[in-house]
Amino acid sequence: MDFIRLQDIHKTYRRGAIEVPVLRGVSLAISPGEMVALMGQSGSGKTTLINLLGFLDRPTSGRQEMDGRDVAGLPESERARLRSHRIGFVFQSFNLLPRLTALENVMMPFAYGAHESSERSARERAIALLRRVGLGDRLDHEPSRLSGGEQQRVAIARALINQCSLLIADEPTGNLDSRTGEEILALFRQLNREDGLTIVLVTHDAHVASHADRIVRIRDGLIHHDERTESEGAEIAPTTDQPPLVQPVRRRSLRDDARFLVRTSSTAFRSLRRNALRSALTTLGIIIGVGSLLAIAEIGTGAWSAIRVLLTKTGVDNIVIQAGAASRNGVSLGSGSIKTLTPEDAEAIQHECPSVDSLSPLVFTRRQLVYGNRNWVPSTFVGTNPGYLRVREWEDLEEGQPFSDRDVRDVAMVCLLGQTVARELFGEGSPVGKEVYANDVPLRVLGVLSRKGADIIGQDQDDLVIAPWTTIKFRISSGGSGEATAASSVPSSLDSDGRRYPGGHHETYPTPSPTQSLATPRLHRLSNVDSILVRSVSTDEIPEAMAEITRVLRQRHGIKSGQPDDFAVRDFTQVVQAVKGTVGLVAGLLLCVAMIALVVGGIGIMNIMLVTVTERYREIGLRMAVGARSSDILRQFLVEAVVLCLMGGAVGIALGRTASVLVRILARWPTEPSIVAIVASVSISATVGIIFGYYPAWKASRLDPIEALRSE
């Protein structure tokens, strides 16, 4: 059975509206192991004929058989598989890739086929082939360091790496001197006689053609003469070891794809290294975009954290419970006009609401403080319990110590001063242990609060006095809210200077016995508070804490379903969201600028990749000739674009982190490292490479291998 058979093959090219016939009915049969020389003048059609034999082109009409099977209508993927497994090309101009060594050039076809052999065995075979053609000491030489004959030998070894069945050599001695040409012809003869390799030589030289078993002459697209030679004739070696054409196609495995990806990435890195300046300029937009993106993300995250801490210090994370509003003759008297909150409500909320971290009841007043010849009216004069310091994150005092729960129970005349009040009354001196007077009531200063500064509306948070709520309510504001309905139940005593201190016991007035207390009952004050300040376990649990508080207070106040609340529970999440939205808007605008830089960088990469495709037309045609499919070329150029973007992204990440650290050190602006931003930067870099590299890669994959090989 003939290895190759062509029957009435026609090939017509179309140039616009004009049809140009090249082959006009060629019929040819080639036996296995035969060495055939094709001769003809330029334009006779011999190049078109070998392109058809090598599955680089399709006939316009006619039947093309290999191993008895019609292959003219095979899909492109199957034709690429045949080029990879059955066909070997030796080009007149060698077509070696300048960026690869001799060994890498020989191994290149191996990347495009689904082969059973491993990378290691393929490397060993490539080395053996180079040694066989006399280049065992030139494995790591690039084509620029090889002579013409040595380059042709590398091309022959590359054609044999996949154990091809048909070797097509186009003018194999055309660029060589006579001595080197004879060596190449002898090598072809050895491959034909010893290995049984079917060889088709295309030549103008009758001497070269005389080395073949047959000489086929072509003229004007037709077989003009077909004759056998005499001197070189020999028995044709059998080729029973060649695999049949109809063998099932082994699909590429993950190992094959991984091998292709590794090799392509290596080629991309080598190409970038050879054009370092152009690569650096190409990735400049990506570097700037990724660096800006990362720096802005880290600075924005740090800024929001700092603002979040500041907002927490101002109390916007707290929940405020206020008493309800009364109305008279249809006119609302405002929040707090009825007294519905009690200290017992605060205790119930603390024990029954899991989402509540801490709380403090509040009683407000406005009084003048006097110390010696100085006086000052603080903007905030609040009575509370020790939990207030935890609620407001004010537990670290500037000096002194806070009052205790016992001071609240004993109506102790003690207080804590804010920084502003302490400065106005005591100047640079320490107020701890000294007394200030409020409504003629002496208050001993236990400590000074740390500085908080102004809140978000500009109010001075340090213009503050804190005292036990019982002291404010029952001693200083006795004529205000919650005034007494009977005499105070709190005992008092006088020290040696006549000053009153709660809970003190003077030996002149011994403690009454239980029997005496029962015999002389006393009325108690009505205990209510103006509001309750609550801190939730976390910011995210504020809504849940508000729901729990509402449930507990409605139950305690006996409010039935459908009745309005006699209290109001409010938070400041709108303030937090507004500030967060403002910070996010500014960061978003800056990120848009960074994204614009990434888009500009992507356009630059597309431009360079288009130029690269144009520069590498011959390389693309060569890769297709040795078995690369369109999808392989597409993936290769996509990988190169992505590698380019990832390298720019890596440099951009380094610059972004450096910028973030410099901002934190030099400008003292808080920044926070963000793993999410780094991952996003890498993802964006790869995405930009895929998006902007796809069109150049697609354009490369759509090239016609014949036209690509002819380009200069």
C-alpha positions as CSV (number, residue, x, y, z in Angstrom):
1,M,0.0,0.0,0.0
2,D,1.2,3.5,-0.9
3,F,2.2,5.6,2.0
4,I,1.1,8.8,0.3
5,R,-1.3,9.1,-2.7
6,L,-2.5,12.2,-4.5
7,Q,-5.3,11.9,-7.1
8,D,-6.2,14.8,-9.4
9,I,-5.2,17.5,-6.8
10,H,-6.1,21.1,-7.8
11,K,-5.1,24.1,-5.8
12,T,-6.3,27.6,-6.7
13,Y,-5.5,30.8,-4.7
14,R,-7.8,33.8,-4.8
15,R,-6.3,37.3,-4.9
16,G,-9.3,39.5,-4.5
17,A,-11.6,38.8,-7.4
18,I,-8.9,36.9,-9.4
19,E,-8.3,33.2,-9.1
20,V,-4.8,31.9,-9.6
21,P,-4.5,28.2,-10.3
22,V,-1.2,26.6,-9.0
23,L,-1.8,22.9,-9.2
24,R,-3.8,21.7,-12.1
25,G,-4.5,18.0,-11.5
26,V,-1.5,16.5,-9.8
27,S,-1.5,12.7,-9.2
28,L,1.4,11.2,-7.2
29,A,2.1,8.1,-5.2
30,I,5.0,7.7,-2.7
31,S,5.9,4.3,-1.1
32,P,7.0,3.8,2.5
33,G,10.7,4.4,2.9
34,E,11.1,6.0,-0.5
35,M,13.4,9.1,-1.1
36,V,11.8,11.4,-3.7
37,A,13.2,14.6,-5.2
38,L,10.8,17.2,-6.5
39,M,12.3,19.5,-9.1
40,G,10.9,22.4,-11.0
41,Q,11.3,26.0,-11.8
42,S,10.1,28.8,-9.5
43,G,6.3,29.1,-9.8
44,S,5.9,25.5,-11.0
45,G,4.0,24.6,-7.9
46,K,6.4,22.4,-6.0
47,T,6.3,24.5,-2.9
48,T,2.5,24.3,-2.9
49,L,2.8,20.6,-3.4
50,I,5.0,20.0,-0.3
51,N,2.7,22.3,1.7
52,L,-0.1,19.9,0.9
53,L,2.0,16.9,1.7
54,G,2.9,18.5,5.1
55,F,-0.7,19.4,6.0
56,L,0.1,23.1,6.0
57,D,-2.5,23.7,3.2
58,R,-5.6,22.1,1.8
59,P,-6.3,21.2,-1.8
60,T,-9.1,23.0,-3.6
61,S,-10.2,19.7,-5.0
62,G,-9.0,16.1,-5.4
63,R,-8.2,13.3,-3.0
64,Q,-5.3,13.2,-0.7
65,E,-4.6,9.9,1.1
66,M,-2.1,8.8,3.7
67,D,-2.0,5.1,4.7
68,G,-5.1,4.6,2.6
69,R,-7.2,7.2,4.4
70,D,-8.5,10.4,2.9
71,V,-7.0,13.3,4.9
72,A,-8.0,16.2,2.7
73,G,-11.0,17.1,4.9
74,L,-9.6,16.5,8.3
75,P,-10.2,19.2,10.9
76,E,-7.4,21.6,11.8
77,S,-6.7,20.0,15.2
78,E,-6.3,16.6,13.5
79,R,-4.0,18.1,10.9
80,A,-1.9,19.7,13.6
81,R,-1.7,16.3,15.3
82,L,-0.4,14.7,12.1
83,R,2.2,17.5,11.6
84,S,3.3,16.8,15.2
85,H,3.5,13.0,14.9
86,R,4.1,12.1,11.3
87,I,5.7,15.1,9.5
88,G,9.1,16.6,9.9
89,F,10.1,19.8,8.1
90,V,13.6,21.0,7.2
91,F,13.4,24.5,5.8
92,Q,15.8,26.2,3.4
93,S,16.4,29.1,5.8
94,F,16.6,26.7,8.8
95,N,14.0,28.7,10.8
96,L,15.6,28.2,14.2
97,L,14.4,30.4,17.0
98,P,17.2,32.8,17.9
99,R,16.3,33.0,21.6
100,L,16.6,29.2,22.1
101,T,19.7,27.0,22.3
102,A,20.3,24.1,19.9
103,L,18.9,21.7,22.4
104,E,15.8,23.8,23.1
105,N,15.2,24.3,19.3
106,V,15.2,20.5,18.9
107,M,12.9,19.9,21.8
108,M,10.4,22.6,20.7
109,P,8.0,20.3,18.7
110,F,7.8,18.0,21.7
111,A,5.8,20.7,23.5
112,Y,2.9,20.6,21.1
113,G,2.2,16.8,21.0
114,A,0.5,14.5,23.4
115,H,3.4,12.1,23.9
116,E,3.8,9.2,26.2
117,S,7.5,10.0,26.9
118,S,8.4,12.2,29.7
119,E,10.3,15.5,29.6
120,R,13.5,13.7,30.7
121,S,13.2,11.1,27.9
122,A,12.5,13.8,25.3
123,R,15.6,15.6,26.5
124,E,17.7,12.5,26.2
125,R,16.4,11.8,22.7
126,A,17.1,15.4,21.6
127,I,20.7,15.1,22.9
128,A,21.1,11.8,21.1
129,L,19.9,13.3,17.8
130,L,22.2,16.2,18.1
131,R,25.1,13.9,18.7
132,R,24.0,11.8,15.7
133,V,24.2,14.8,13.5
134,G,27.6,15.8,15.0
135,L,26.6,18.5,17.4
136,G,27.1,16.8,20.7
137,D,29.3,19.7,21.8
138,R,27.0,22.5,20.7
139,L,23.9,21.7,22.8
140,D,23.8,25.1,24.6
141,H,24.8,27.2,21.6
142,E,22.3,29.6,20.2
143,P,21.8,29.8,16.4
144,S,23.9,33.0,16.2
145,R,26.9,31.0,17.4
146,L,26.5,28.2,14.9
147,S,27.6,27.9,11.3
148,G,25.1,27.4,8.4
149,G,25.8,23.7,8.2
150,E,25.4,23.3,12.0
151,Q,22.1,25.2,11.9
152,Q,20.9,22.9,9.2
153,R,21.9,19.9,11.3
154,V,19.9,21.3,14.2
155,A,16.9,21.7,11.9
156,I,17.2,18.1,10.9
157,A,17.4,16.9,14.5
158,R,14.3,19.0,15.3
159,A,12.4,17.4,12.4
160,L,13.3,13.9,13.8
161,I,12.5,14.5,17.5
162,N,8.9,13.2,17.2
163,Q,9.9,10.1,15.2
164,C,8.2,11.3,12.1
165,S,7.2,9.1,9.2
166,L,7.8,11.7,6.4
167,L,10.7,14.2,6.3
168,I,10.2,17.1,3.9
169,A,13.3,19.1,3.1
170,D,13.0,22.3,1.1
171,E,16.2,23.2,-0.6
172,P,18.3,21.7,2.2
173,T,21.6,22.6,0.6
174,G,20.6,25.9,-0.9
175,N,22.4,28.0,1.7
176,L,25.4,25.7,2.3
177,D,28.7,25.3,0.6
178,S,29.4,22.2,-1.4
179,R,31.3,20.2,1.3
180,T,28.6,20.9,3.9
181,G,25.9,20.1,1.4
182,E,27.4,16.7,0.7
183,E,27.5,16.0,4.4
184,I,23.8,16.9,4.8
185,L,22.9,14.7,1.8
186,A,24.8,11.8,3.2
187,L,22.9,12.3,6.4
188,F,19.6,12.2,4.6
189,R,20.7,9.0,2.8
190,Q,21.7,7.4,6.0
191,L,18.3,8.3,7.6
192,N,16.5,6.8,4.5
193,R,18.6,3.6,4.3
194,E,19.1,2.8,7.9
195,D,15.9,4.1,9.5
196,G,13.5,3.6,6.6
197,L,12.5,7.2,6.7
198,T,10.4,8.5,3.8
199,I,12.0,11.7,2.5
200,V,10.8,14.3,0.0
201,L,13.6,16.7,-1.2
202,V,12.7,19.9,-3.0
203,T,15.6,21.2,-5.1
204,H,16.7,23.0,-8.2
205,D,20.1,21.1,-8.2
206,A,20.3,18.0,-10.4
207,H,23.2,16.7,-8.3
208,V,21.1,16.9,-5.1
209,A,18.3,15.2,-6.9
210,S,20.6,12.4,-8.0
211,H,20.8,11.2,-4.4
212,A,17.1,10.3,-4.4
213,D,15.4,7.1,-5.5
214,R,13.0,9.0,-7.7
215,I,13.0,12.4,-9.4
216,V,9.6,14.0,-10.0
217,R,9.7,17.1,-12.2
218,I,6.9,19.6,-12.0
219,R,6.0,22.1,-14.7
220,D,3.0,24.6,-14.7
221,G,1.3,22.8,-11.9
222,L,1.5,19.3,-13.4
223,I,3.7,16.3,-13.1
224,H,5.9,16.6,-16.2
225,H,8.3,13.7,-15.6
226,D,8.7,10.9,-13.0
227,E,11.8,8.7,-13.2
228,R,13.9,6.5,-10.9
229,T,17.6,6.9,-10.5
230,E,20.1,4.1,-11.0
231,S,23.3,4.7,-9.1
232,E,21.7,5.3,-5.7
233,G,18.9,2.8,-6.0
234,A,18.6,0.3,-3.2
235,E,16.1,-1.8,-1.5
236,I,13.6,0.2,0.4
237,A,13.8,-0.4,4.1
238,P,10.5,-1.6,5.6
239,T,8.7,0.8,7.9
240,T,6.5,-1.6,9.8
241,D,7.4,0.2,13.1
242,Q,5.5,3.3,12.0
243,P,2.2,3.8,13.7
244,P,-0.9,3.7,11.5
245,L,-2.7,6.9,10.7
246,V,-6.0,5.7,12.1
247,Q,-4.6,5.2,15.6
248,P,-6.9,6.9,18.3
249,V,-5.9,10.4,19.2
250,R,-4.6,10.7,22.8
251,R,-5.9,13.8,24.3
252,R,-3.5,16.1,26.1
253,S,-3.3,15.4,29.8
254,L,-2.8,17.8,32.6
255,R,0.9,16.9,32.5
256,D,1.1,17.9,28.9
257,D,-0.6,21.3,29.6
258,A,1.6,21.9,32.6
259,R,4.7,21.1,30.5
260,F,3.5,23.5,27.8
261,L,2.8,26.2,30.3
262,V,6.2,25.9,31.9
263,R,8.0,26.0,28.6
264,T,5.9,28.9,27.4
265,S,6.5,30.9,30.6
266,S,10.3,30.2,30.3
267,T,10.2,31.5,26.7
268,A,8.3,34.6,27.9
269,F,10.8,35.3,30.6
270,R,13.7,34.8,28.2
271,S,12.1,37.2,25.7
272,L,11.5,39.8,28.4
273,R,15.1,39.5,29.5
274,R,16.4,40.1,26.0
275,N,14.3,43.2,25.7
276,A,14.6,44.5,29.2
277,L,14.2,48.2,28.5
278,R,11.1,47.7,26.3
279,S,9.6,45.3,28.8
280,A,10.2,47.8,31.6
281,L,8.6,50.7,29.7
282,T,5.7,48.4,28.7
283,T,4.9,47.4,32.3
284,L,5.3,51.0,33.6
285,G,1.6,51.6,33.5
286,I,0.9,48.3,35.3
287,I,3.6,49.2,37.9
288,I,2.1,52.6,38.6
289,G,-1.5,51.2,38.6
290,V,-0.8,48.3,40.9
291,G,1.4,50.3,43.2
292,S,-1.2,53.1,43.5
293,L,-3.9,50.6,44.0
294,L,-2.1,48.9,46.9
295,A,-0.9,52.1,48.5
296,I,-4.3,53.6,48.4
297,A,-5.9,50.5,49.8
298,E,-3.5,50.3,52.7
299,I,-3.6,54.0,53.4
300,G,-7.4,54.0,53.2
301,T,-7.7,51.0,55.5
302,G,-5.4,52.6,58.0
303,A,-7.2,55.9,57.8
304,W,-10.6,54.3,58.4
305,S,-9.2,52.4,61.4
306,A,-7.9,55.6,62.8
307,I,-11.2,57.4,62.2
308,R,-13.0,54.5,63.7
309,V,-11.0,54.7,66.9
310,L,-11.6,58.5,67.0
311,L,-15.4,57.9,66.5
312,T,-15.3,55.3,69.3
313,K,-13.7,57.8,71.6
314,T,-16.5,60.3,70.9
315,G,-19.1,57.7,71.8
316,V,-20.8,57.2,68.5
317,D,-20.6,53.4,69.0
318,N,-22.8,53.8,72.1
319,I,-26.5,53.3,72.5
320,V,-28.5,56.0,74.4
321,I,-31.8,55.1,76.2
322,Q,-33.8,58.2,77.0
323,A,-37.0,58.6,79.0
324,G,-40.3,59.1,77.1
325,A,-42.0,62.3,76.1
326,A,-45.1,63.6,77.9
327,S,-47.7,65.9,76.3
328,R,-50.0,68.5,77.7
329,N,-53.1,69.8,75.8
330,G,-51.8,68.0,72.7
331,V,-48.4,69.7,72.9
332,S,-45.4,67.4,73.4
333,L,-43.1,68.4,76.2
334,G,-40.1,66.6,74.6
335,S,-38.0,63.6,75.4
336,G,-37.3,63.1,79.1
337,S,-40.4,65.1,80.2
338,I,-41.6,62.0,82.1
339,K,-39.4,60.0,84.4
340,T,-39.6,56.4,83.3
341,L,-36.0,55.1,83.6
342,T,-34.6,53.9,86.9
343,P,-31.3,52.4,88.1
344,E,-33.1,49.1,88.4
345,D,-33.8,49.2,84.6
346,A,-30.1,49.6,84.0
347,E,-29.4,46.6,86.2
348,A,-31.9,44.5,84.4
349,I,-30.5,45.4,81.0
350,Q,-27.0,44.5,82.2
351,H,-28.1,41.1,83.4
352,E,-30.6,40.1,80.7
353,C,-29.1,41.5,77.5
354,P,-26.2,39.3,76.2
355,S,-25.2,41.8,73.5
356,V,-24.6,44.5,76.1
357,D,-21.0,44.9,77.3
358,S,-21.4,47.6,79.9
359,L,-23.7,50.5,80.7
360,S,-24.1,53.5,83.0
361,P,-27.2,55.5,84.2
362,L,-26.8,59.3,83.6
363,V,-28.1,62.3,85.5
364,F,-27.3,65.7,84.1
365,T,-27.0,69.1,85.8
366,R,-25.4,72.4,85.1
367,R,-23.6,74.1,88.0
368,Q,-20.7,76.4,88.5
369,L,-17.5,74.9,90.0
370,V,-15.5,77.1,92.4
371,Y,-12.0,76.6,93.7
372,G,-10.5,79.5,95.6
373,N,-10.8,82.6,93.6
374,R,-11.4,80.7,90.3
375,N,-14.7,79.4,88.9
376,W,-15.8,77.5,85.8
377,V,-19.1,76.2,84.4
378,P,-18.3,72.9,82.6
379,S,-20.3,72.2,79.5
380,T,-21.1,68.7,80.8
381,F,-21.8,67.9,84.4
382,V,-22.9,64.3,84.6
383,G,-23.7,61.9,87.4
384,T,-23.1,58.2,86.7
385,N,-21.5,55.0,87.9
386,P,-18.0,53.6,87.4
387,G,-19.2,51.8,84.3
388,Y,-19.3,55.1,82.5
389,L,-15.5,55.0,82.0
390,R,-15.7,51.6,80.3
391,V,-18.6,52.7,78.2
392,R,-16.7,55.7,76.9
393,E,-13.3,53.9,76.8
394,W,-11.9,56.3,79.4
395,E,-10.5,53.8,81.8
396,D,-6.9,55.1,81.7
397,L,-6.9,58.2,83.7
398,E,-4.3,61.0,83.4
399,E,-3.7,60.8,87.2
400,G,-5.6,59.7,90.3
401,Q,-8.2,56.9,90.5
402,P,-11.9,56.6,89.6
403,F,-14.7,56.5,92.1
404,S,-16.3,53.1,93.0
405,D,-19.7,51.5,93.3
406,R,-19.5,52.1,97.0
407,D,-19.1,55.8,96.4
408,V,-22.4,55.7,94.4
409,R,-24.2,53.8,97.2
410,D,-22.8,56.2,99.9
411,V,-23.6,59.3,97.9
412,A,-19.9,60.2,98.2
413,M,-19.0,63.8,97.5
414,V,-16.2,63.0,95.0
415,C,-15.7,63.7,91.4
416,L,-13.4,63.3,88.3
417,L,-12.4,66.3,86.3
418,G,-11.7,66.6,82.5
419,Q,-8.5,68.2,81.3
420,T,-10.2,71.5,80.4
421,V,-11.9,71.9,83.8
422,A,-8.7,70.9,85.6
423,R,-6.7,73.5,83.7
424,E,-9.2,76.3,84.2
425,L,-9.5,75.8,88.0
426,F,-6.0,74.6,88.9
427,G,-3.7,75.8,86.1
428,E,-0.6,73.6,85.9
429,G,-1.1,72.2,89.4
430,S,-2.5,68.8,90.3
431,P,-6.1,68.9,91.4
432,V,-6.1,65.4,92.9
433,G,-7.1,65.4,96.6
434,K,-8.3,69.0,96.5
435,E,-11.9,70.2,96.8
436,V,-14.1,72.1,94.4
437,Y,-17.6,73.5,95.3
438,A,-20.7,72.9,93.2
439,N,-23.9,74.6,94.6
440,D,-22.0,75.0,97.9
441,V,-21.4,71.3,98.0
442,P,-17.7,70.3,98.3
443,L,-16.5,67.6,95.9
444,R,-13.1,66.0,96.5
445,V,-11.2,65.4,93.2
446,L,-10.2,61.8,92.9
447,G,-8.6,61.9,89.5
448,V,-8.2,63.7,86.1
449,L,-9.4,62.1,82.9
450,S,-7.2,61.5,79.9
451,R,-7.4,63.9,77.0
452,K,-10.0,63.1,74.3
453,G,-10.2,66.4,72.4
454,A,-13.2,67.6,70.4
455,D,-16.0,65.3,69.1
456,I,-17.2,65.1,65.5
457,I,-19.3,68.3,66.0
458,G,-16.5,70.2,67.6
459,Q,-17.6,70.0,71.2
460,D,-14.8,69.8,73.8
461,Q,-15.1,66.4,75.4
462,D,-12.6,67.4,78.1
463,D,-14.8,70.1,79.5
464,L,-16.4,67.6,81.7
465,V,-17.1,66.7,85.4
466,I,-18.1,63.2,86.5
467,A,-19.5,62.4,89.9
468,P,-21.6,59.6,91.4
469,W,-25.2,59.9,90.1
470,T,-26.6,59.8,93.6
471,T,-24.4,62.7,94.6
472,I,-25.6,64.8,91.6
473,K,-29.3,63.8,92.1
474,F,-29.6,64.0,95.9
475,R,-27.1,66.6,96.9
476,I,-26.3,69.0,94.0
477,S,-29.6,68.9,92.0
478,S,-32.0,68.4,94.9
479,G,-34.4,70.9,93.4
480,G,-34.3,69.4,90.0
481,S,-35.5,66.2,88.5
482,G,-36.2,63.6,91.0
483,E,-36.4,66.0,94.0
484,A,-37.1,64.5,97.4
485,T,-40.5,63.5,98.6
486,A,-39.1,62.9,102.1
487,A,-36.0,63.5,104.1
488,S,-32.8,61.9,102.8
489,S,-32.2,58.4,103.8
490,V,-28.5,58.9,103.5
491,P,-26.7,59.5,106.8
492,S,-24.1,62.3,107.0
493,S,-21.5,63.2,109.4
494,L,-19.1,66.1,110.0
495,D,-15.4,65.9,110.2
496,S,-13.3,68.1,112.4
497,D,-13.6,71.1,110.0
498,G,-17.4,70.8,109.8
499,R,-17.4,69.4,106.2
500,R,-19.8,66.7,105.3
501,Y,-18.8,63.4,103.8
502,P,-21.2,60.6,103.0
503,G,-21.0,57.3,104.6
504,G,-18.8,58.7,107.3
505,H,-19.5,57.6,110.9
506,H,-18.8,59.9,113.8
507,E,-18.4,58.4,117.1
508,T,-20.9,61.0,118.6
509,Y,-23.6,59.4,116.4
510,P,-23.3,55.6,116.8
511,T,-25.0,53.4,114.1
512,P,-28.6,52.6,115.1
513,S,-29.5,49.1,115.9
514,P,-31.9,47.1,113.7
515,T,-34.6,47.5,116.4
516,Q,-34.2,51.3,116.4
517,S,-34.3,51.4,112.6
518,L,-37.6,49.5,112.6
519,A,-39.1,51.7,115.3
520,T,-38.2,54.9,113.4
521,P,-39.0,54.3,109.7
522,R,-38.0,56.9,107.1
523,L,-39.2,57.8,103.7
524,H,-36.9,57.3,100.6
525,R,-36.3,59.5,97.6
526,L,-37.7,58.5,94.2
527,S,-34.8,57.1,92.2
528,N,-34.9,57.9,88.4
529,V,-32.3,58.8,85.9
530,D,-32.3,61.0,82.9
531,S,-30.9,58.4,80.5
532,I,-28.8,55.2,80.2
533,L,-25.7,55.0,78.1
534,V,-25.0,51.5,76.8
535,R,-22.0,49.9,75.0
536,S,-22.6,46.8,72.9
537,V,-20.2,43.8,72.7
538,S,-19.3,44.9,69.2
539,T,-20.4,47.4,66.6
540,D,-22.0,44.7,64.5
541,E,-24.2,43.7,67.5
542,I,-25.7,47.2,68.1
543,P,-29.0,46.3,66.3
544,E,-29.3,43.1,68.3
545,A,-28.5,45.0,71.6
546,M,-31.2,47.6,70.8
547,A,-33.8,44.9,70.2
548,E,-32.9,43.2,73.5
549,I,-33.0,46.5,75.4
550,T,-36.4,47.3,74.0
551,R,-37.8,43.8,74.9
552,V,-36.5,44.1,78.5
553,L,-37.8,47.6,79.1
554,R,-41.2,46.9,77.7
555,Q,-41.5,43.9,80.0
556,R,-40.3,45.9,83.0
557,H,-42.6,48.8,82.3
558,G,-45.6,46.6,81.7
559,I,-46.2,47.9,78.1
560,K,-48.6,45.7,76.3
561,S,-48.5,44.8,72.6
562,G,-49.6,47.6,70.4
563,Q,-48.9,50.3,73.0
564,P,-46.2,52.9,72.4
565,D,-42.9,52.8,74.3
566,D,-42.4,55.2,77.2
567,F,-38.7,55.3,76.3
568,A,-36.5,55.8,73.2
569,V,-33.5,53.7,72.2
570,R,-31.2,55.5,69.8
571,D,-27.8,54.8,68.3
572,F,-25.3,56.7,66.1
573,T,-24.8,54.3,63.3
574,Q,-26.0,56.9,60.8
575,V,-23.1,59.1,61.8
576,V,-20.6,56.2,61.5
577,Q,-22.0,55.2,58.1
578,A,-21.8,58.8,56.9
579,V,-18.2,59.1,57.9
580,K,-17.4,55.7,56.5
581,G,-19.2,56.6,53.2
582,T,-17.1,59.8,53.0
583,V,-13.9,57.9,53.5
584,G,-14.9,55.3,51.0
585,L,-15.9,57.9,48.4
586,V,-12.4,59.5,48.6
587,A,-10.7,56.2,48.5
588,G,-12.9,55.1,45.6
589,L,-12.0,58.2,43.6
590,L,-8.3,57.5,44.2
591,L,-8.8,53.9,43.2
592,C,-10.5,55.1,40.0
593,V,-7.3,57.0,39.2
594,A,-5.3,53.8,39.8
595,M,-7.6,51.8,37.6
596,I,-7.2,54.4,34.8
597,A,-3.4,53.8,35.1
598,L,-4.0,50.1,34.9
599,V,-6.1,50.5,31.8
600,V,-3.4,52.7,30.2
601,G,-0.8,50.1,31.1
602,G,-3.1,47.4,29.5
603,I,-3.3,49.4,26.3
604,G,0.5,49.7,26.3
605,I,0.8,45.9,26.7
606,M,-1.7,45.3,23.9
607,N,0.3,47.6,21.7
608,I,3.6,45.9,22.4
609,M,2.1,42.5,22.0
610,L,0.7,43.5,18.6
611,V,4.2,44.6,17.6
612,T,5.6,41.3,19.0
613,V,3.2,39.3,16.9
614,T,4.3,41.2,13.8
615,E,7.9,40.6,14.6
616,R,7.4,36.9,15.2
617,Y,5.4,35.9,12.2
618,R,8.1,33.4,11.1
619,E,8.3,31.9,14.6
620,I,4.5,31.5,14.6
621,G,4.5,29.8,11.2
622,L,7.3,27.5,12.4
623,R,5.5,26.5,15.5
624,M,2.4,25.7,13.5
625,A,4.5,23.7,11.0
626,V,5.9,21.5,13.8
627,G,2.5,20.7,15.3
628,A,1.2,23.8,17.2
629,R,-2.5,24.3,17.0
630,S,-4.2,27.6,16.9
631,S,-5.2,27.2,20.5
632,D,-1.5,26.6,21.4
633,I,-0.5,29.8,19.8
634,L,-3.3,31.6,21.5
635,R,-2.3,30.3,24.9
636,Q,1.4,31.0,24.3
637,F,0.8,34.7,23.6
638,L,-1.7,35.0,26.4
639,V,0.8,33.5,28.8
640,E,3.4,36.0,27.6
641,A,1.0,38.9,28.2
642,V,0.0,37.6,31.6
643,V,3.7,37.1,32.6
644,L,4.4,40.6,31.5
645,C,1.5,41.9,33.7
646,L,2.5,39.8,36.7
647,M,6.0,41.0,36.6
648,G,4.8,44.6,36.5
649,G,2.3,43.7,39.2
650,A,5.1,42.3,41.4
651,V,7.2,45.4,41.0
652,G,4.0,47.5,41.6
653,I,3.3,45.6,44.9
654,A,6.8,46.3,46.1
655,L,6.5,50.0,45.3
656,G,3.0,50.2,46.8
657,R,4.2,48.6,50.1
658,T,7.2,50.9,50.1
659,A,5.0,54.0,49.6
660,S,2.7,52.8,52.3
661,V,5.6,52.4,54.8
662,L,7.0,55.8,53.8
663,V,3.6,57.5,54.4
664,R,3.4,55.9,57.8
665,I,7.0,56.9,58.8
666,L,7.3,60.3,57.2
667,A,3.7,61.6,57.3
668,R,2.8,59.7,60.4
669,W,-0.4,58.7,58.7
670,P,-1.8,55.3,59.9
671,T,-1.6,52.5,57.3
672,E,-2.5,48.8,57.6
673,P,-1.1,46.0,55.4
674,S,-3.8,44.3,53.4
675,I,-3.5,40.8,52.2
676,V,-6.8,41.2,50.3
677,A,-5.3,44.2,48.5
678,I,-2.2,42.3,47.5
679,V,-4.3,39.3,46.2
680,A,-6.6,41.8,44.4
681,S,-3.5,43.5,42.8
682,V,-2.2,40.2,41.5
683,S,-5.6,39.2,40.2
684,I,-6.1,42.5,38.5
685,S,-2.6,42.3,36.9
686,A,-3.4,38.8,35.5
687,T,-6.8,40.0,34.4
688,V,-5.4,43.0,32.6
689,G,-2.9,40.7,30.9
690,I,-5.7,38.4,29.7
691,I,-8.0,41.1,28.6
692,F,-5.5,43.2,26.7
693,G,-3.4,40.3,25.6
694,Y,-6.3,38.3,24.1
695,Y,-6.6,40.2,20.9
696,P,-2.9,40.1,19.9
697,A,-2.9,36.4,20.9
698,W,-6.1,35.7,18.9
699,K,-4.6,37.6,15.9
700,A,-1.4,35.4,16.2
701,S,-3.5,32.2,16.3
702,R,-5.4,33.2,13.2
703,L,-2.3,33.5,11.0
704,D,-1.9,31.2,8.1
705,P,1.3,29.1,8.7
706,I,2.4,29.4,5.0
707,E,2.0,33.2,4.9
708,A,3.7,33.5,8.3
709,L,6.7,31.4,7.2
710,R,7.1,33.6,4.1
711,S,7.1,36.8,6.0
712,E,10.4,38.7,6.6
